[in-house]
């Protein structure tokens, strides 16, 4: 052992302990108490004189006190600025308000962090009246206690600094390196920015660090198993992990970190040479399972219990939840009853796992999918998360004349006179709005080529493919022939022909399906994704007006006239009140900027109506578009009216031409499309002349609050009262105006009309029909039979009475059932947060601080202000060097050991592996998983990993200054000779004895600094390195603090000088 002594790493009591070990086969750590003092953190034990012991305590107390004071100053300074909603305060402030109003909401994050904000608001008397709708909304005007609510994350951010300092102390860092860790955390501007606002990240970072700290403190008590402190720190670790998970699901990563430490700890205890009995090892295992598994889960569930207990009223999050869940919310309008389902009834069908509704709309699948596979171009069938009239289907029995193997009426139904849907029945589903039937066929689905595409076909055409529209309805746990009920029965719809189940999963379709969820046919019937339930049911009723004259409809309390197709109308822009106009004049060959036009007939806006040039005939689209626009069921055999969703052509009465748009830039707005007209016989533009009517705004919402049975609106457009868009189906642009006059040289003072690519623009895209000039005769409709309204044998009133008489109460959901439903939705919707954001970034860019996030700004002159999430670049980039250095030293040390060269020493290596290894594993676990996530990511997701990076950087400074290169290397044996068995045995004996002795005592480190003859060199070098480091950090803090605090900017040139990287998005330069 001479080499170890010469290297300055002497172990007190090692020889005596080795002798005791040689006398006994194993070292019984339960019964044998080593004669060494207990050392926790930087405090030395009883072997030191009392005066030195007291001095050490005072030193660490003063260090913690100084950092605590500085942390409170940096975190609370100007916390009231700005007195406006900043960044994601629009979300988390709103959630706190909804807690205080007790209205149910949905969020992808667990409830604990938001509950803390609500609790602070409740303490100061806030009633939740403010909705935090927009960034920049004023807190003062709306009487919001924003300072109190921001004080919570600021408090946690301030306490986080001394927590990190004490964690470094407990890991065995020197006093100088511990101060460096505190400075790195204290002067990190990204931490300051986050913890001064109503955001969750401050709480998340605090509880992740607290979990790590409690685990380290528990590990330091490992020589005193099962005593009060040992149990206390073990339980505190579990509670802290439950809190971290309760703020954000990223908190689960600290569970992995503690899990790695626990497995390593138990693996060491399992070694038979440590002398633990099996019973003692099992006790260790059970204690950790109780405190590190059961306790965190209990704490995590506790936050959800409070969440459900507080949110008892119907609110904006209702639509995400199941009917069962909503029925327990006050004011939800849900009946809370499970109803039977008669044939001929209207139903909504909801997916079990993702809670989306089975939905369809007139849009069709594209000719080719993204991978160039060809589709059927049939009507889209999707999963839609919100209530909508396009979710409504009518369930019908099979006609035994067309399919002899269909289900016959049940004997009980024949007696009652009403036929009910039962387990095992073969049924058909008719989409209520488009009057088309659900089917699957041998075409691959959009995103899963192994599954089948689901579409619909018009009821007029379905005799050709009758069997493809047949579905067997099956439910597990019920007898064959048992009645199917709403809400309580999970059912499968199985294609009779192809034996595939109606299936959905969380995959979102591309923009051609508006990002809605895919529905397809899955051959794996055991997959939970094939399970649905009937959410609501109400019997269909006879209605409609047989009159051929315009009907008077009651809408918003006013009687207004519906608009028949084939009417001569005038179209008025809601933006400027002008009329859609055309005449025989054409666009010039070249516009003023030398762009070439189509030279087509001019379409514009006029104030008056000279020579009836503002008269247009609106008519439904016929062949070849008939498959996409069936006649509304209420109009079959009657007057056909203009309705929301209709596909129409707009013909100019004077010139007999149709309005169309094409891929030619408009006269004034070259980003929009030119609008012109084409002769009726021009097949070149026939598809470009089809327009879809979209009412604005949608008015369906309130009808879903009524209990069944209810009747959906007919959605006819009415004179003066209906506002709508006209969207070109070929180019997906809206007929629009930006109120820009055409040039006088050829525009005659008219205002430009074009095709606007921003379809959702609520200004120039909106039109109305104030006048029907003349009603033309409508052509005869095809002589077809409308699908029967109901085949139950009774009228709607009788059927409804039977439904209610057979109603059963929906069983109340248990807490665990609510938790599972909400947790699964949180995971699914979190994964769907893939929408691009201007400030998102990739994980690899986080290491280099490639870009930040703009939280808030006000533009000058004379002053500019911006809150921009950006780290202190000098500290940020240094932690990357620390991580790289640790990896390099670790690999180099392992290579040298393989060659028999020991530059570090066993004691220092074990400290580095366990202390620094624990920290850098924490960094990896909080960083690397983001590479696997498909959702949009931002710089603030890296902040938990940054904490571990900073603590590890301080440890690497300690390691390099105090360990590397201290004394001659230890070489096993002679050159070229393997170490002897005796040398290996003694090395293992050293490790097993050293394991029993706290780090500072066995290595004679005074707070991490060696107390040998080289103490002066290490101390001087440590403080020199740390002092230079802190000076650089202060420079970075001074340069970028104005973006953390949103301080006024008077000189933009000064800001430009701080833009170290061109990717930093400072708003004013």
N, C-alpha and C positions, 0 to 999 in steps of 0.2 A: 504493500500500500504506500510505498515511498513516493511513487509518482503523484498520487492524489494529494499527499501532504505537501509536496513541492509546488503543486499548482495552487496552493492557498485555499483549498476546499477541505477543511478539517471537519470531522463530524464528532460532536461531543458524545461520548459514551459509546462510540461504535465498537471499539475493541471489546468492552465488557458485554455489550449486547451480542456480539458475534460469539463470544465464549458461551453465553447462555444458550445461544441457538445450537452450538455444537453439542452441548450437553443434552439437548432435547431434539427430537427429530423434527418437530415443527414449533413455530412460535405461536402460542395460543393468545391471540390478541384480545379474547374475551376475559381470560383469567389473569393474564400477565399485564401489569401496568408498568410501562417504561418510566424510568426515573428522569423525566424531562418535564419542563414547564409547559403549560397550555399557552399557546400564542394565537391570537385572533387578529387578523389584519396586521396593522403596524405596531400593535402593542406587544412589548416583550414581557416575559414572565417574571417569576419571583427570583430568578438567579441574578437579575440586575439590581443594582442599588436603587432604593426607593426614589432618590433624587433624579436619577436618569429616567426611571419609569415615569415619573410625573412630568418630566420635560418632554418626553415623547408624546404623552397624552395631550399636553398643551399645544404641541406643534401641530398635531393632526386636528385638534379642535379649532385652532386658529385658521388653519387652511380651509376647513369646511365652512367656517363662518364667513371668511372673506369671499369665497366663491358663491355662497348663498346670497350675500348682500349684492354682489355684482350681478348675479343672475336676475334678481328681482328688479334691479335698476334697468337692465337691458331689455327685459321682457315687458315691463309695465310702463316704460317711458312712452308718452304720447299714445297710450292705448286707445284713447278716444278718437284718434284720427285714422281715417276719415270718418265722419259721422254719417256714413252712407253704407249701403249694402255692397259688400266686396266679394267677388268671385263666388265660391260655392256656399257662401252664407245664404244665397238664395234657396239652397236645399236644406241645410242643417238648421238654419234659423226657422224656416217654414215648418220643419218637422217638430221643432220644439213648440211652436205655436199650436200645432195640431194635437200634440200631447196635452197641452193645457186646455184645449177645447174638447179633448177626448174624442176627436173624429178620426176614424180609421184611415191610415195611409199605408202605402207600400214603398219599401226602399230595399236596395240590394245589400245594405249593411246591417249587421246585428244592432240591437236597440240600446246597448249600454251607454255609448257615447252621447246619443241623442237624449236619452233620459237624464243624463247629467246636466245638459243645457236646460232642459225643461225644469229640472229641480231648482236650478239657480233662478230661472225666471219666476217660478212659484215663490221662492224665498223673498224676492224683492217686490212681489205683488203684481207681476205681469199676468195679464189674462189671455194672451195669445191672439189679440185682435189683429195683429199685423201679419201679412202673408209673405213678405220677403219676395215679391214677384220678380223684380228686375234689379240688376246691378246698377247702383247709383241712386236707388230710392232713398229718400232722406229719413234718418232715424229721428231727428229732432221733431220734424213736422208730425210724425206719426206716433210720437210719445212711446218710444221703444227703449227699454233699459239695456242698450247695446253694450255699454261699458261693463256692466255687471256680468253679462253673458260672455263677453270676451275675456273677463278676468279669470274664468275657469281654465281655459287652455293656457293662459299666461301663467297661472299659478303652477300648473303641472309642468310647463316648460321651465319655470324657474327652479322647481324642486328637482328637475331632471339633471341639472348641472352638478349639484353636490352628490347626487346619487351616483353619477358616473365617476366622480372623484373617489368616493368611498369604495366603489367596485374595483377601481384600479388598485387602491390600497389593499383590499382583500386578496387581490390576485398576486400580491407580492412585489408591486412596482416600487421603485425608489421614490423618495419624496419629490425629486425633481421631475421624474417622468409622470408621477401622479398629477403634478401641477400642469404639465404639458397637456395631459388628457383633459383636464378641466378647461384649459384655455381653448383647446380645439372645439369643445362643445360650446363654451361661452360665447366665442366670437364667430360662430357659424351663422351667417346671415339667413340661410335657408331655414334653420330652426327658429330664428327670431320671427321671420315672416309668417311661418305657419302657426306659431303659438300665440300670436296677437289677434287672431281672427276666430270667428265661430266656425271652426273646422275640427275634424276628428283626429287629424294626424298627431297633434300634441299628446292627446290621451293615449293613442296607440303606441307611440314611441315611449312614453313614460312607463306604461305597464309592461311592454316588452323588456325594457331595461330592468324594471323592478323584478320581473320573473327571473332574469339572469342573475341579478344581485342576490335574491333569496336563495337560489340554487347554490351559488358560490358559498354563501354563509352556511348553508346546510352541509356542504362538502367539508368545510373547515371544522365542523362538529363531528366528523366521521369517527373520531377516536373516542367519542362519548355517546355511543349509540343508545337510543331509546330514553335519553334523559330529556328534561323539559325543553332546553334550547334546541336539541336535535329535532324533536317533534314540532316545535314552534316554527323553525325555518323551513322544514319540509312542508308543513301545512300552508305557510305563507307563500311558498312557491306555487302550490296548487291554486290558491285563491288568485294570485297575480296572473297566472295563465288564464284562468276563467275570465278575468277582467279584460285581458288583452284580446282574447277571442271575441268578447262581447262588444268590443269597439268596432273592429273590422275583421273580416275573415282572414286577412293577412296575419292576424295574431296567432293563427294555428301554426305558423312557421316556428314560433318560439317553443311550441310544444315539441316539435321535432328536435330542436336544439337540446332541450332538457331531456328528451328521450334518448338522444345519443349519449349524453353524460350519464344517464341512469343505467343504460345497458353496459357502458364501460365500467361503471362503478360495481354493478352486480357481477360482472365477469371477473373482476379482481377478487371480489369476496368469494366467488365460487371455487377459487383455487384451493385444493385440498391442503396445500402447504401452509395456508393461513390459519388452519386449525379450527374453522367454524364448523359447528355441528350442523347437520341437515335441518334440524328444528330452528336453529338460529338463522340460517340462511333463508328459510321459508318465511320467518318473521320479518326479516329485512325486505324480502320481495313483497309481502302483503302490505307492509307499511307504505312502501313506495306506490304500489297499485292503488291503495286507498287515497293517498294524498296527491298523487300526480296523474291519476286517471279519473277516479270516481269524483274527487272533489272539484277539479276544473269543469267536468261535465255538469255537475250539480250547479255550480256558480253560473255557467253559461246558460243553462236552462232557466235559472232564476230570473235572469234579465228578460227572457221571453215571457215568463209568467207575469211579471210586472207589466210588460208591453200589452198583453192581452187583457189584463185587469184594468188598465187605464183606458185603452181605446175600445169603448163600448158603443160608440155611435157610428152610424153610417157616414162614410166620407169618400174622398177621391180614390182610395185604394180598394174599394169594394170590388171593382170589375176584375181585379187580378185573382180574387179568391173564389172558391167553390160556392155553390148554392147553399150547401150545408153551413159553411162558415158564415156567409152573409146573413143567413136566416137568424143568427144570434145577435146581429148588430141592430141597435135601435134605429128605426126609421129607414131600414134598407128596402122595405116594400116586398121582401121575400115572405112567402106564406109560412114557411117553416113546416110544410106538410109534404108528404110523399104521395104523389097522385098516380093513378092508373092512366093508361094511354089508349084512348079509343082510335080506331082506324079513321082516317080522314082528318085527324087533328093536326094543327100546326105545332111543331116542336123546335127546340134548339138543342143541339147535340154538342157536348163539351168533352174535351180530351182529359183523361184522368191525370196524366203526369204533368202536362204543361198548361192545363186549364184554358187552352184556346178553344174557340168555337169552330165547328165545321162551317165553312164559309164559301160562298161563290159569288162571282160578279161577272158582268158581261165581257170583260177583257179575256183574251185568248192567250194560250201559250205561244211563244215565238216559234217561227219556222224551225230555227236551229237553237239548241241550247249552247252554253258557253264552251262545251267540248265538241261542238259541231255535230252532235247527234240530232237527228230530225225528230220533231215532236208531231203530235196529231193536229196541232193548231186548234184544239178544242177549247171549250170554256174552262177557265182556271177554277180549280177547287183548292182552297188553302185553309190554313188555320189562322184565325184572327182573334187577338186577345181581348177586344172590346165588344160591347153589345152593339149590334147593328142590324138593320132590317134584312141585310143579305145573309144573316145567319139562320134564317127561318126556312124550315123544310116541312113538307106535308108527308106524312107516313101513310102509305096505301097498301092494301092487300093485293095479292097476285090474282089476275084474271085466269081462272081455271080453264077457260077456253083456249087461251094462248099457251098456258103451261100447266099441263095436267098433273104434274107432281107438286103443285103448289099446296099451301096449307089450307085445309078446309076449316070452316067456322067451328069454334068450340061449342059443345052442347050447351054449356052454361050461357054462352052469348046468345044462342038462338032463343033461349027462354027469356032473357032480359031484353032482347031487341037491340042491344048495342054490342058491337064486336070490338074486343080489346086486343092489343098487341101482347103476345105471349112468347115465352121462352121457346126457341126452336122455330118460330114462324119465319116464312119467307116473305119479305116485304120489298116495297119500292119507295124511294125517297124523291119527292118532287121539290125542286127549289122554288120557293114561293114567288120571288120577284121576277126571275127570268123564265119561269115555267119550263124548266128543263130537268131531266131526270139524271140522278147520279149513276155512274157506271165506271167500270175499269175495263181495260182492254190490253192487248199484247203490244204495248208500247212502253219503253223504259221511262221511269220517272225522271224529273229534271236533275236531281242531285244524287240519286242512288240508282245506278244503271241495272242493279239486280232486282229492283222493285218495279212495280207497274204504275203507270200514270193513271191518276184519277181525274175524270172530267165529267161533263154532263152533255146530254143531247136533248134538243127540243122535243117536247112531248108529241109534236106533229110527226116527227121522223122515227120515233122509237119502235114502231112495229118491225122495222128492219133488223133491229138489234135488241129485241125484247129481252132475251135471256141474260144479256150482259148488264141489264139494269136490276137484276134480282139479287137480293142480299138475305142471307140467313142471319137472324138476330139471336145471339147466344149469350147467356149469362151463367157464370159459375156459381155454384152453391144453391141453385134453384132447381126444382123439378121441371121436367119437360111439361110444357103447357101452363106453367105458372105465369101470372100476369107480370109484365114488366112495369116497374115503377120509376118515377122520376127520382133523381138524386141518390137514392139508396142502392140501386142496382148498377153494377158495372157491366157493360155489354160489349160484345164484339159484333161487327158487321162483316160477315164472311161472304165473298163473292161465290154465288152458286156455280158459276162456270169455271172460274180460274182458281178457286180455293185459296184466295189470298184475303187477308184481313185489312180492313180500313185502318191505316196506320199514320201516325205523325211523330215527329221528333223535333228537337229544338233548332234544326238547321233552317236558317232564313233563306228565302228565295231572293234572287237578284232584283234589281230595281224594276224590271218589267212586271213583277208581282208585288211591287210596293214594299218589299222587304218582309212580306208576310211568311208564315211558317209553312213548310212543305207538308202535304198530305199525299200518301201514295198507298199502293197495295203491297203488303208484306207477306211473304210465304211463311215466315216464322210466327205461328199463331200464339206461341208461348210468350212472346215479347210483350212487356207491359205497355209498350207504345201502341198496341192494338186495342187497348181498353178505353171505352168512352162511357159517358152516362148522359141520360136525357135530363137536361137542366130545367126546362120549363115545357108546359103543355097547355094548349087551350084549343077548343074546337073551332073549326072554320065555320063561318056563317055566310048566309046568302046576302049579298049586297049588290051594289051597282045600279046604274040608272039606264034604263032602256031607251030613254028619250034620245032622239037624234039632234035635239037642240042643245046649245051650251047649258050646262047645269050650274045652279047656284050652290056654291060650297061654303061651309062655315069654316073660316080659318082666322085664328086670332080674334074671334068675336066679330068679324066683318064678313058680309056676304060678298064674294068676289066671283067673277066669271072665269070658268075654265076655258082653255084655248084649244079648239079642235085642230087636228092636223089638216093640211090642205087649206089653211086660212091665209088670206092676204094680211100681212101684219106690218108694223113698223118697229124697228129695233132701236132702242135708245141707250146711249152710253151713260152709265151711272157716274162717270167721272166728270163729264162736262155738259150733259144733257143734250148733246147733239145726236143726229139721226144717221144710221148707216145708209150710205148713199152710193149709187153708181150711175154711170151714163155711158155713152158710146165713146167717150174720150179714153185715150190709152196713156200709159206711162211713156215718157220720152226714151229714146234709144239709149242715151247716156244721162246719168244723174250729174249733179254739179261737181262731184268729186271724181268724175270720169268713170265710175263704175257702170257696167252695162246692166240695163234692166231687162225684163222679159218682154217689154212692149205690149203687155197684156192690158185688158180693160181696167181702168182705174176704179179702185174701191176706197172710199174715204168717208169722212163725217161732214155733214152739212147742218146748218142751223135751221133752215126751212125745208120746204118740200116742193121745189120747182118741178112742175110737169110730172109729179108722182114718181120721181126718181128714188124715193125712199120706201117704195112699196116692195115687199118681198113675200114669197110664198114658202111656207115651211111645210115639209112633208117628210114622212118616215122613209128610211132607207129600204129599198126593195132588193131584188136579186142584183148582184151575187152576194148580198150581205144578209139575206134573210135568216141564215143559221145563227147570226149573232143578235138579232133583234126580233124575237117573237112578239106577237101582239099581246098586250097586257090582258090578263084573263077577264078583267071587268069590261074590256072593250070588244071582246069577241062577239060578232054579230050586232054590234052597236056602233055609235059614233066613237071614233078613235081620237083620244086626246093627247096633247103634248105632256110628257111626263119626265120627271127626273131620271136621267140615265138613258133616255132615248137617243138613238142614232138618227140624225136628220141630214137632209140636204136643204140648202137655203137658195132659192131661185129668185133672180131679179125679174120682176114682173114685166118691165118695159122691154128688156133686151133678151129675155128667155135664156139667161146664162146662170150657172151655178157658182157660188162663192167657193174658192179653193185657196190653198197656200202651197208654196213649193220652195225648193232650196235655192232661192234667190234672195239676196239681202234687200231689206226694205229701203225706201228712199232716204229717210232721215236717220234711222237706227240700224246701222249695218250689222248689229248682232242679232237682230230679229228678222223674220221672214216676210217677204213681200206677199200681200194678199191681192188677188185678182179674181176674175171670173172666167169661166170657160163655157163654151156652147154645150148644150145638153147631149149632143151626139159625140162629144170629144172623149173617146175612151182613154186617152193618154192621162187625163187628170181625174178620172172617175173616182179612184180611191182617195185622192187628195181633196175631194169635195165632201167627205163625210165628217160630220161634227157630232160630238157627244155633248148632250145637255147635262150640266152639273149645277144643281141648285146651290145657292150660297146665301147664308150659311145653312148647314144641315139643321133640321128641326126635329130629329127623331128622339133626342135624348130623353125628354120628359116622359114619353110613352112607356119607357122601360121601368119607370117607377111604379106603374099601376100593377096590382095583382092580376093574374089571369082569371077569367079569360078577357082578352082585350083584342082590339082590331088595329092592325098597323095602318098608318095613313095611306091614302091612295097616291099621294105625291103628284097630283096634277099641278101644272103651272097655271097661275091665274093672272089676269090682267092687273098691272100696276103693283100687285103685292109680291110677286116672285122675282127675286134676283138670281141670276144664273151666269155661268160661264159657258162658252162654246169652245170645246177642245177638239182640235183636229186629230183624228184617230191615226192618221198616217205618220204625222211628224210630231205629235204630242206637244203642240203649241196652242196657246189660247188666242182667240180673236181679241185684239187689244188695241188700245190707243194710249199714247203718252202725252196727248194734248199738244202735239207739235204741228204747227201749220206747214203745209206743203209749199214749196217755192211758188211765188206769184206768177212766174213765167209760164208755168204749165198747170199749177195746182188750183188756180181760180179761187184762192182763199179757203180751200177746204182743209180739214185736219187729217193727218195721216192715220191710217189703220194698218196694223201689221200682225204678224204671228209672234207672240211673246213666249219665249222658252221658259220663263218663270211662270208656270201654269198657276201656282198658288197665290200670285199677286192679287191682293184684294182691291186694287184701285181700278186701273184701266181695263182689266179683264171682265168686269162685271157689267151685265146688260139687263134690260127689262123690256117687256112688251106692253106699252101703255095703251095700245089701240089695235083692235082687230078691224081692218077696213072692210073685209068681205069674207064670208065663208063659202068656199067652193064645195062642190059635191065630191064626196069621197068615193073612190073606186070600190067595187064589191070585194069583200074579204073572201079568202078561201073557205069552201064549205067543209068545215071540220067540226068535230065534236070536242068540246072542252073537257078536260079530265074531270070526273065527277067530284063534286064538293065533298061528299062524305058517303061512306058505304056502311054506315053503322045501323041504318034502319030507323034512326030517329033524328029529330031536329037538334040544332045546336044547343038550345035551352035545356032540352031533356038530357042531352049528353053531358052538359056541364053540371047539371044537378047530380047525375050519376057519378061523375068524377069526384065531386066534393063529398058525396055520401060515403065513398069508398076510400077517402083520404086517411092516411096514417101520419102521425107526427114524425118529422124527421128526427132521428136520434141526435141528441146533443153531442157535439164533438168533445172528446176528451182533450186535456191539455196536450198530451203527446201527439194526438192526431193533428191538432192545430199547428203544433211546432213542426212536425214533419212536412205538412203542406206548405207552410211559409218558408221553411229552410230550403226545400227543393225549388220553390219559385225563386228564391234569392240566388241560388246557384245558377239556375237556368238564365235568368235575366242578366246576371253579372257577366256570364259568358257571351251574351248577345250585345254587349256594349262595344260594338266593333265600328260604329260610325266614326268617320274621320274627323279629327279636331285640329284646328290650326296650331295648337301648342303641344300636340302629342309627340312622343319621342320613343326611340327604341332603347332597350336595356343596355346595349353596348355603348350607346352615346352617353349614358349617365356617368360612366367612369371619367369621361373627359369634360363633363359639364358643357356639353355641346350646345344646349339651349335651355332656357328657363320657361316660365309661364307668366304671362301678363295677367295680374289679378284685377287691376283697377287703374284708371288714369283720368286726368283732367288736362285738357290742352290749353296752352297759353295762346299768345303772350299776355302779360309780361312773364308769368311763371307757368311752369309745367310741373305736373306731379304724376308719378307712376309707382304702383306697388308691383314689383317684378320678382318672382321667386327665382333667386339665383344664389348659389352658395358662395362662400368666401373662397375664391379660386386658389389661393395659396395653401389653405388648409385642405381643400378638396383634392387638389392634384397630389399633395404630399401623401395622403392616405393610400393612393394608388401605388406610390413607390413603396410604402410600408408593406402592402399586401404582396407586391412582387418580390420584395426583399425577403419576407418570411418564406415564401415558396422556394426561393433560390437557396437560402441558408438551410432549410429543411432537407432539400434534395442533396445538397453538397455534403451535409453532415452524414446522411445515410450512405452516400458513396464512399466517403472517407472511412466510415466504420467498417464497410465491407473490406477495406484494405488494411484494417487493423489500426487506423489512426483516429484518436479521440481528441479533437480540438476543443470540445465543449465540456465534457465531463458528465458523468451519469446524473449527478444531482441537478445540474443546470439543464440537462436535456429533459429530464422528467418535468422540471418546472415549465420549460418552454412547450413541451408537448401537451401538458395538461392546462396550463394557464393560457398561453398564447394560442395553443391549438383549439381550446374551447372557444375563444373569441373569434378566431378566423373561420372556424366551422360555422359559428353564428352568422358571420358576414356572408358566407357562401349560401347558407340556407335561406337567408332573407334577400338574396339577390338572384341566384341562378334559376329558381322556379319561374321567374317572370319571362324567361326565354321560351317557356312552354305555353304561355298564355296567349290566346288569340284576340283578346279584347284590346281596346285602345289604352295605352299606358302613358304615364306622365312622370316628370322628374320627381314629384313628391313621393312616388312609390319606392324610391331608392332610399329615403331618409332613415328607415329602421336599419338597413344594412350599413348606412354611413356611420351610425353610432358605433357599431362593432368595428368598422374600419378605423375610426379615430382612436378607440381604446386600444386596438391592436397596434396602431402606429406608435403610441406612447410606449407600449411594451417592447417594440422592436428597437426603439432608441435605447431603452434600458439594457436590452440584451446585447446590442452591439457595443455600447460603451463599457459595460461592466463584465462581460463574459468573454466575447470573442477575443482571442489573442492573448489571454492572461496566462503567462507561464508556458513551459515546454509542453509539447503534446504528449499524450499517453499512447504508447505503442505496445500492442500485445506481442510478447515474445520477441524473438530475433527476426531479422528480415527473412521473409520467405518461409517462416515457420508458423503453423497454426497455434493459437493459444491452447495451453494445456487445460485438462479437465479441472485441475486445481484452481487455475486462474478464472475459469468460467464459474466454478462453484463459489469462489470468494466474491466475484462480481454480483452473483445473484443474492448472496447473503447480505452484501452491502445494500442492495436495492430493497430487500424485504425488511431490513432494519430501518433504513432511511425512510421507508414508507410510513413507519410509525411516528416519525418525528416531524413536526411542523417545519415548513420550508426555511424560515428565517433562522430558526434555532440550529438546524442541522448544517446550514451553509454559512453560519455566522454573518448573515446579512443584517445590517442595521437599516431597516426600511428598504432593503434591496441593495444597499451599498456595502461592499465588503469592508470589514473592520480589521483588515490586516495592514501590512506595511505599505501597500499600494493605495490605501484609502484616500490619501490626498489627491492622487492623480485621477481616480475615478470620480470623486466628488467635484473636483474642479472642471473636468471635462463634461460631466453630466450637466452641471449648471450653465456652462458656456453654451452647449448645444441647445438646451431648453430655452435659455434667454434669447438667443438669436431666432429661434423658432417663434417664440411669442411675439417678438418685435415684428416679424414678417406678418404674423396673423393680425396684429393691430393695424398694420398698413392696409391689408385687405379689408378689414372691418371698416376702417375710415373711408375707403374708396367707395364701398358698395352699400353702406348703411342707409343712404338716401332712398335706395330702392326697397329696402326692408321696411322702413318706416313711412315711405311715401312723402319724403321731405320735398319742399319746393326746389325746383331746378330753375336757375336764372341764366345759366350759360350753357347752351347746347354744345358748344365746342368742348367744354369740359366733359360732358357726357360722352362725346365721340372718343375722347382720349381714353375712356374706361372700357370701351368696347374691344376687349382683347380678341374676341372671336366674332367673325362676321355673322354667325348664326344666332347671336344674342339679339332678341327681338325688342330692342328699345324702340318705343313708339314714335319718338320725335326726331329720329335721325335716320 
